[in-house]
Amino acid sequence: MSSFQSLEKCGSFWLSVAATIALPTLLALSAVFYVHVSVIYTHHSGGKVETSTIFGVIDQKSIAPGSLDKPPSAGFSGACCSSSTGTRVDDFYRGTEHGVGSFALLVGGYPVRNFNWALNSENATNAGVQLMRKLTKRAILEEESIGWSQIILSSIGFVFGLVGLLRDPTTIPLAFKAMFIPSTVPDIRVFLLGSTLASLLGFLGGAVAGLASHAPSAKEAANKVHNVALWFLWSLLCMASFGIGCWQINTRRVAKETVWPMFIYWAPAAMSVQVSCCGINAFPVFAMVGVALAIVAENKIACHR
């Protein structure tokens, strides 16, 4: 009976792990076999950079108005072998690049993107706005439009994460309590819950804004929901996780225990930092290492006790 309970607990743990990082890791690795990046931009309304793989559009970043005075140079896909094209008419620019062997998503921290709660909330808000506009057949600016494939993949990831949380929800309060017990290895479901809440609240707010707003720009409607205050709230929670991590790392250091599993607390803040050196941002790489080491440590607790 005890062995069955151990297997049940271990299964719940790996389901939570899979819900947090499995799908984004698969999508990031798919860019190694094929990647297509497109840039659509206007000087006055801004634009987007879309990254597609064999699964369709999996990532989209916004470009602020007036930030591209000249067309971007080739190489934005990060592919080893690629070809690119670009055209400009007045202030409208469209460029594409496709190739193979791209590790840009992988080294950019895409596998642990669920730890960036502020980004989750922003993306979900934009998706909610545009989904309502698509369903009501209202116009969406081409330089803002989110592809159906990205909406579907985001929905799959959200449902998968929700299942991971509902697998054993009664123990989630204990997982939160464990965050404040010195030297206790954190439960990954705490971070999964943050990701799920950010996505759910952002999407619901975006859906309401999409129905209520008649602004030509969907981004403008989304900004009314996901404003500076909401972004600051999720960013503050990311920093709170970082602070807890500093304390937990020190408690384990004093107790002469390994500190590496506790760096998972730094992952939400690390995923929010955008500092590039020689074209590489080291913070997302560090976040992935911290998450991986914490999973190894938590696996020993969940599956080998």
C-alpha positions as CSV (number, residue, x, y, z in Angstrom):
1,M,0.0,0.0,0.0
2,S,2.9,2.4,0.9
3,S,4.6,1.7,-2.5
4,F,1.3,2.6,-4.3
5,Q,1.0,5.8,-2.4
6,S,4.7,6.6,-3.2
7,L,3.9,6.0,-6.9
8,E,0.8,8.1,-6.7
9,K,2.8,11.0,-5.2
10,C,5.6,10.6,-7.7
11,G,3.1,10.6,-10.6
12,S,1.5,13.8,-9.3
13,F,5.0,15.4,-9.1
14,W,6.0,14.6,-12.6
15,L,2.6,15.7,-13.9
16,S,3.2,19.1,-12.3
17,V,6.7,19.2,-13.9
18,A,5.3,18.3,-17.3
19,A,2.6,20.9,-17.0
20,T,5.2,23.6,-16.2
21,I,8.0,22.9,-18.7
22,A,7.3,20.0,-21.0
23,L,5.3,21.8,-23.8
24,P,7.5,24.9,-24.0
25,T,10.6,22.6,-24.0
26,L,9.2,20.6,-26.9
27,L,8.4,23.8,-28.9
28,A,11.8,25.2,-28.2
29,L,13.5,22.1,-29.5
30,S,11.4,22.0,-32.6
31,A,13.1,25.2,-33.8
32,V,16.3,23.1,-34.2
33,F,14.6,21.3,-37.1
34,Y,12.7,24.3,-38.7
35,V,12.2,27.9,-37.7
36,H,10.4,30.7,-39.5
37,V,10.6,34.3,-38.2
38,S,8.5,37.1,-39.6
39,V,8.6,40.9,-38.8
40,I,5.6,43.1,-39.5
41,Y,6.0,46.7,-38.5
42,T,4.7,50.3,-39.0
43,H,6.4,53.3,-37.6
44,H,3.2,54.7,-36.1
45,S,1.5,51.7,-34.6
46,G,4.5,49.4,-33.9
47,G,4.4,45.7,-34.9
48,K,5.4,42.2,-34.0
49,V,8.1,39.5,-34.4
50,E,6.6,36.0,-34.8
51,T,8.5,32.8,-34.4
52,S,7.0,29.7,-36.1
53,T,8.1,26.1,-36.1
54,I,6.5,22.9,-37.4
55,F,3.8,23.5,-34.8
56,G,2.9,26.9,-36.2
57,V,3.4,30.3,-34.5
58,I,4.7,29.6,-31.0
59,D,6.1,33.0,-29.9
60,Q,5.3,36.6,-30.6
61,K,7.0,39.7,-29.3
62,S,5.6,43.3,-29.7
63,I,7.7,46.1,-31.3
64,A,7.0,49.5,-29.9
65,P,6.1,52.3,-32.3
66,G,9.1,54.3,-33.6
67,S,11.6,51.7,-32.3
68,L,12.7,50.5,-35.8
69,D,14.1,53.4,-37.8
70,K,15.6,51.0,-40.3
71,P,14.7,47.4,-41.4
72,P,16.3,44.8,-39.1
73,S,19.3,42.9,-40.4
74,A,19.2,39.2,-41.2
75,G,19.9,36.7,-38.5
76,F,17.1,37.4,-36.1
77,S,16.0,33.7,-36.3
78,G,19.2,32.5,-34.8
79,A,19.3,29.7,-37.4
80,C,22.6,28.2,-38.6
81,C,21.4,28.0,-42.2
82,S,18.8,30.5,-43.2
83,S,17.6,32.8,-46.0
84,S,15.7,36.1,-45.6
85,T,13.7,38.6,-47.5
86,G,12.3,42.1,-46.6
87,T,10.3,44.8,-48.2
88,R,9.3,48.3,-47.1
89,V,6.5,50.5,-48.5
90,D,6.3,53.9,-46.9
91,D,6.5,53.2,-43.1
92,F,5.3,49.6,-43.5
93,Y,7.9,46.9,-43.3
94,R,7.6,43.1,-43.8
95,G,10.5,40.7,-43.5
96,T,10.8,37.0,-43.1
97,E,13.6,34.5,-42.4
98,H,13.6,30.7,-42.3
99,G,16.1,28.0,-41.7
100,V,17.2,25.1,-39.5
101,G,19.5,24.7,-36.5
102,S,18.1,27.6,-34.4
103,F,18.8,27.5,-30.6
104,A,17.5,31.0,-30.0
105,L,14.3,29.8,-28.2
106,L,16.3,27.3,-26.1
107,V,19.0,29.6,-24.9
108,G,16.4,32.4,-24.5
109,G,14.7,30.5,-21.7
110,Y,11.6,29.5,-23.6
111,P,11.4,26.1,-21.8
112,V,10.8,27.9,-18.5
113,R,8.7,30.8,-19.8
114,N,5.9,29.8,-17.4
115,F,8.0,31.3,-14.6
116,N,7.7,34.8,-16.2
117,W,4.3,35.6,-14.7
118,A,4.3,39.2,-16.0
119,L,4.8,38.0,-19.5
120,N,2.2,35.3,-19.1
121,S,-0.4,37.9,-18.0
122,E,0.4,40.2,-20.9
123,N,0.3,37.5,-23.5
124,A,-3.0,36.1,-22.2
125,T,-4.5,39.6,-22.2
126,N,-3.6,40.1,-25.8
127,A,-4.9,36.6,-26.7
128,G,-8.2,37.3,-24.9
129,V,-8.7,40.7,-26.7
130,Q,-7.9,39.2,-30.2
131,L,-9.9,36.0,-29.7
132,M,-13.1,38.0,-28.9
133,R,-12.4,40.2,-32.0
134,K,-11.9,37.1,-34.2
135,L,-15.1,35.6,-32.9
136,T,-17.1,38.8,-33.5
137,K,-15.4,39.3,-36.9
138,R,-14.0,42.7,-36.0
139,A,-10.9,44.1,-37.7
140,I,-7.4,43.4,-36.2
141,L,-4.4,45.3,-37.5
142,E,-2.1,42.9,-39.4
143,E,1.0,44.1,-37.4
144,E,-0.8,43.0,-34.1
145,S,-2.7,39.9,-35.1
146,I,-2.1,36.7,-33.1
147,G,-2.2,33.5,-35.1
148,W,-4.7,30.8,-34.3
149,S,-1.9,28.3,-33.8
150,Q,-0.4,30.4,-30.9
151,I,-3.9,30.7,-29.3
152,I,-4.4,27.0,-29.5
153,L,-1.0,26.1,-28.2
154,S,-1.4,28.5,-25.3
155,S,-4.8,27.0,-24.5
156,I,-3.3,23.5,-24.5
157,G,-0.6,24.7,-22.2
158,F,-3.1,26.3,-19.9
159,V,-5.4,23.2,-19.7
160,F,-2.4,21.0,-19.1
161,G,-1.2,23.3,-16.3
162,L,-4.7,23.3,-14.8
163,V,-4.8,19.5,-14.7
164,G,-1.4,19.5,-13.0
165,L,-2.8,21.7,-10.3
166,L,-6.1,19.9,-9.8
167,R,-4.3,16.5,-9.6
168,D,-3.8,17.0,-5.8
169,P,-5.1,20.5,-4.9
170,T,-5.4,19.9,-1.2
171,T,-1.6,19.9,-0.7
172,I,-1.0,23.2,-2.5
173,P,-1.4,25.3,0.8
174,L,1.3,23.0,2.3
175,A,3.5,23.8,-0.7
176,F,3.1,27.5,0.0
177,K,3.8,27.0,3.7
178,A,7.0,25.1,2.8
179,M,8.3,28.2,1.0
180,F,8.8,29.8,4.5
181,I,10.3,26.7,6.2
182,P,14.1,27.1,6.2
183,S,16.1,24.7,3.9
184,T,12.9,23.2,2.4
185,V,13.1,22.4,-1.3
186,P,10.2,24.3,-3.0
187,D,7.3,22.5,-4.7
188,I,7.1,23.3,-8.4
189,R,3.3,23.6,-8.2
190,V,3.7,27.0,-6.4
191,F,5.2,28.4,-9.6
192,L,2.7,26.5,-11.8
193,L,-0.1,28.1,-9.8
194,G,1.4,31.6,-10.4
195,S,1.6,30.9,-14.1
196,T,-2.0,29.6,-14.3
197,L,-3.5,32.5,-12.3
198,A,-1.6,35.1,-14.4
199,S,-2.8,33.5,-17.6
200,L,-6.4,33.1,-16.4
201,L,-6.8,36.6,-15.1
202,G,-5.1,38.1,-18.1
203,F,-7.3,36.2,-20.5
204,L,-10.6,37.0,-18.8
205,G,-9.6,40.7,-18.6
206,G,-8.6,40.7,-22.3
207,A,-11.8,39.0,-23.3
208,V,-13.9,41.7,-21.6
209,A,-11.8,44.4,-23.2
210,G,-12.1,42.8,-26.6
211,L,-15.9,42.9,-26.4
212,A,-16.2,46.4,-24.9
213,S,-13.5,48.3,-26.8
214,H,-13.9,49.5,-30.4
215,A,-10.4,51.0,-30.7
216,P,-8.8,50.1,-34.1
217,S,-5.8,48.8,-32.3
218,A,-6.3,45.6,-30.3
219,K,-3.1,46.4,-28.5
220,E,-4.6,49.7,-27.3
221,A,-7.6,47.8,-25.9
222,A,-5.3,45.3,-24.2
223,N,-3.3,48.0,-22.6
224,K,-6.4,49.3,-20.8
225,V,-6.5,46.0,-18.9
226,H,-2.8,45.1,-18.7
227,N,-1.6,48.5,-17.7
228,V,1.5,49.5,-15.8
229,A,-0.1,48.7,-12.4
230,L,-1.0,45.1,-13.3
231,W,2.4,44.5,-14.9
232,F,4.0,46.0,-11.7
233,L,2.0,43.6,-9.5
234,W,3.2,40.4,-11.3
235,S,6.8,41.8,-11.5
236,L,6.6,42.5,-7.7
237,L,5.6,38.9,-7.1
238,C,8.6,37.8,-9.2
239,M,10.9,39.9,-7.0
240,A,9.2,38.5,-3.9
241,S,10.1,35.0,-5.1
242,F,13.7,36.2,-5.6
243,G,13.8,37.6,-2.1
244,I,12.6,34.3,-0.6
245,G,15.2,32.5,-2.7
246,C,18.0,34.7,-1.3
247,W,16.9,33.9,2.3
248,Q,16.5,30.1,1.5
249,I,19.9,30.0,-0.2
250,N,21.5,31.6,2.9
251,T,19.8,29.2,5.3
252,R,21.1,26.2,3.4
253,R,24.5,27.8,3.1
254,V,24.7,28.2,6.9
255,A,23.5,24.6,7.4
256,K,26.2,23.5,5.0
257,E,23.6,22.0,2.6
258,T,23.7,22.4,-1.2
259,V,22.2,25.7,-2.3
260,W,21.6,24.9,-6.0
261,P,18.0,23.6,-5.7
262,M,16.9,26.9,-4.2
263,F,17.8,28.9,-7.3
264,I,14.4,28.0,-8.7
265,Y,13.1,30.9,-6.6
266,W,15.2,33.2,-8.7
267,A,13.7,31.9,-12.0
268,P,10.6,34.3,-12.2
269,A,12.8,37.3,-11.7
270,A,15.6,36.0,-14.0
271,M,13.1,35.5,-16.8
272,S,12.0,39.1,-16.5
273,V,15.5,40.5,-17.0
274,Q,16.5,41.5,-20.5
275,V,20.2,42.2,-20.6
276,S,22.1,41.0,-23.7
277,C,25.8,40.4,-23.9
278,C,27.3,39.4,-27.2
279,G,23.8,38.5,-28.3
280,I,23.1,36.1,-25.4
281,N,21.1,36.8,-22.2
282,A,22.6,34.8,-19.4
283,F,19.7,35.2,-17.0
284,P,17.3,32.8,-18.8
285,V,20.0,30.2,-19.0
286,F,20.6,30.6,-15.3
287,A,16.9,30.3,-14.7
288,M,16.7,27.0,-16.6
289,V,19.7,25.6,-14.7
290,G,18.0,26.5,-11.4
291,V,14.7,24.9,-12.4
292,A,16.4,21.7,-13.5
293,L,18.4,21.4,-10.3
294,A,15.3,22.0,-8.2
295,I,13.4,19.3,-10.1
296,V,16.2,16.8,-9.4
297,A,16.1,17.7,-5.7
298,E,12.3,17.6,-5.5
299,N,12.2,14.3,-7.4
300,K,14.2,12.7,-4.5
301,I,11.6,13.9,-2.0
302,A,8.6,12.9,-4.1
303,C,9.7,9.6,-5.5
304,H,12.4,8.2,-3.2
305,R,11.0,8.6,0.3
